[in-house]
Amino acid sequence: MRTNRNLIMLGTLAVGLLLCAGTAALAQIPDEFTNLQVFPKDVGKQDLVVAMRNFSMGLGVRCTHCHVTTTEGDTSTMDWASDDLPTKKDARRMMQMVATINTQLLPEDKDKDGLRVQCVTCHRGLQNPDTLDKVLMKEYSAGGVEASIARYKTLREKYFGSGSFDFGPYALVGVAEQLAQRKGDMEAAVQIMQLNVENNPTSSDAHVMLAQLQAVKGDKAGAIVSLEAALKLDPNNSQAKMTLSQLQPPTGESAKTE
């Protein structure tokens, strides 16, 4: 029983494999296994299937991500023991890493709170668990801000609500800051924040960040409009108030300056 419990834990934590779901697929899986290097040698068939399905859901992949087959989708042609695919070797390393985290590195009282790392913890249904800002910055490097915006829209349409990416207002704030500070591309930064406001219209902070970038770019009128929108959403937004006071000095001071 202890072996099975440890296996189930590995099944929910490990990364990188998949056995196809369903009775037909289960029938194609051998009753005895060879070349097991991480799983217990006496692992049961059903337990292994459960573990593999957890890997599948964690990464959003299929059997052929790690297992060699001559016919796509046909488990009867699957060479389960083969190590030809590098992803299978990667999976073993990830399984060992996750087991080390859970058994050695997490706080001792982890079991009380149910704290443990799982494949989905990092991968979130993605084969490559990049964060949204990294994905968009890669697109910017390859094709400019237009490519980043197009990629954002595609990802949002596919993954919104799934937890795979953070589509909240602060993820795009990070992208805009990188474009402005590291790349020196203020126009691109403004476009990203306009995209942010478009998709997160109720975020007062998103409007403030757009305003600040507009002001730096020299668009004072646009910045004021953005700040007014921010204060309409949150009259107590101190950053919006301060920035607006800097752009709109008191009437007397403005007249004196003129």
N, C-alpha and C positions, 0 to 999 in steps of 0.2 A: 504493500500500500504506500509505503514511503517513497518508493521509486516512482510510482504513478503520480503522487502529489508533486514531487520535484519536476517530473516531466511536464505536468500541466503548467507549473510555474514557468518553465522554460518556454513552453508553447505560447504563453501570453507575453513573454518578454523578448524572445529572439527575433531576428530580422533576416529577411531575404529569400524565403522559400515559399512554395505554394503547391498544394495538391488540389486538383480540381474537385469541386464540391459535387455531391450527388452519389446515389447508389451505384450507378454505372462506373463512375470514376473509382469509387472505393473498391469495386470488384477487380479492377485492373491493378491495384496495388498489391505487391507480393505479401504473403503471410510472414515471411522471414526476410530480414534485411541484412545486407552486407555493406561494408564500408562506412559504418556508423562511427563517427569520431567525436561527437559531442553528446548525442543522445545516449542513454543507457543501452547496453547491448540487448537487454531483454525487454525493450520498450514494446508495448502492445500496439497492434495495428490501429485501433480506434484512437488511442492516445496520440499517436503520431499524426493521424489525420487532423485531430483537433488542433494540435500545435501548428501544423502547416497552414491550416485555414486562418489562424490568427496572424501568421506572417503575411498571408495574402491580403487580409484586410488592412493591416498596418501599412503596407507599401502600395496597395492597389495594383498588384502584379498577378501574372498567371504562372502556371506550372513551368512553362518554358523559360521563365526568367532565370531559373537555376538548373533545370533538368533538360538533358539532351533528348530530342525526339526527332524522328524522321518525318512525321506528319503532324503539322500544327493542330493542336486541340485533340489529338488521338492518344489517350494515355496508354493504349495497348502497344504503341511503338516507343514508349518512354524508357530510356535507360536510366533508372533511378540511381544506380550506384556510380555512374560516371562523374568524374571530376573535371571534365573537359571545359566547362564554362567557368570563367573566373568569378562570376557572381556567386557560385556555390561556395567557393573558398572564402569569399568575402563574408558570406552568411555565417560560416562557422566562426570566423573571427568576431563578428558582431554578437553572436550568441554568447561567446566567452566573455566579451566585454560587458554585456548587459548582466550576465550572471555575477560577474565581479562587482559591478556597481550595487546590485541588489543584496548580495550576501556579505560584502566587505566594506563598502564605502558609505552607504546610507546610514542614518542614525539608527541606533540599536532598537528604538521603540517604533520602527517603521511599520511593524505588523499591526500595532495597536491602531494606527491611523490609516492603514491600508496604503502606505506610501511605497511605491515601487515603480521602476522604470519599465516601460513596455515598448514594443516596436512603434506603436502609434504615438508614443510620447514625443518622439522626434520626427518621425516620418509623416504622421498625420494623413496617411493615405497617399503619400507621394513616394515615388521610387527614389528621387533625389530631394532630400528635405531642406531645400533652400528657403529662406524667408523671402517675403515679397520684395523687400528693398533690394536684396541681392539679385533677384531675377530681373527687376526693372533696371538696375544699374548695368547689368550685363547687356541688356537690350540697348541701353543708351550707348554703350561703348561700341556695339556692333552697327547700330543704325540710327542713332540720334533719338531725340525726345519723342518723335513721332512713333518710332518703333516701341518705345517704352509705353506710351499711351495705348497703342494697339494691343500690346501684350497684356496690359492691365485689364482692358475691357474683355479680352478673351478669357483670362483667368477668372475674372469676376463672374462672367456668365456661366462658367463651368463649375466653379468651386464655392461660390458664395453660399454661406450657411453650413458648409461642411466642416469647417475648422482647419482645412488644409492651409489656408492663408489668412492673414489678418487684414481684413478689408476696412478696419476702423480708420479714423482720421489720422492717427499718429504714425501709422506705417508710411503714409505718403509724405508726412512732414519730414520724416527721416530722409526720404529720397530727395526732397526739395533742398534740404540743408546740404546734402552731399553735392548736389548739382551747383548750388550757389557757392559753397565754401571750397570744395575740392576741385571742381571743374571750372569755376568762374563763369558759369553759364546762367546768368540771371533770367534770361528769357525762358530757358527750359524749366528753371525752378518755378517761375510764375505759372507756366502752363501746367506743371504737375499739381500746383496748389489749386489752380482753377478746376482741374479734374477732381481734386479732393473735395472741394466745395460742392461741385456738381453731384458727387456721389455720397457726400456726408453733409447735406445742407443744414442740418440742425446742430452742427458742431460749431460753437462760438469760437473755439480756439483755431479751427481751420480757417475761418474768416480772418482772424487776427494775423495768422502766419502769412496768408495771402497779402494782406494789407502791408505788412512789413516788407515783403519782397517787392511789392509794387512801389513802395516809397523809395527803396534803395534804387530801383530801376528808373526812378524819376516820374512815376505816374502818381502824382499826389492826389489828383481827383479820384482816380480809381481806388487808391488806398483809403480815402475818406469814406467812399461808398461801402467798401468792405468792412471798415470799422463800425460804421453805423449798423450794418447788418449783424455784426457780432454783438453789439450792445442791445439790439432788438431781441436777440435770442437770449442773452444773459446780461441784464443791466448792471450786474455787479462784477463783470469781467474787468479786473484792475488793469490788466495789460492793454486791453482795448481802450480804456479810459486814458491811460498814460500816453499811449501812442497817438490817440486822437488829439490830446491837448498839445502835443508837440507839433502836429500838423496844422492845427487850428488855434493859434495863440489868441488871447483875449482881443476884443475889438480895438481897444485903446492902444494896445501894444502893436497890433497890426497897422493901425493908422500912423503911429509914431514912426514905425519902420519905413512906411511909404513916404 
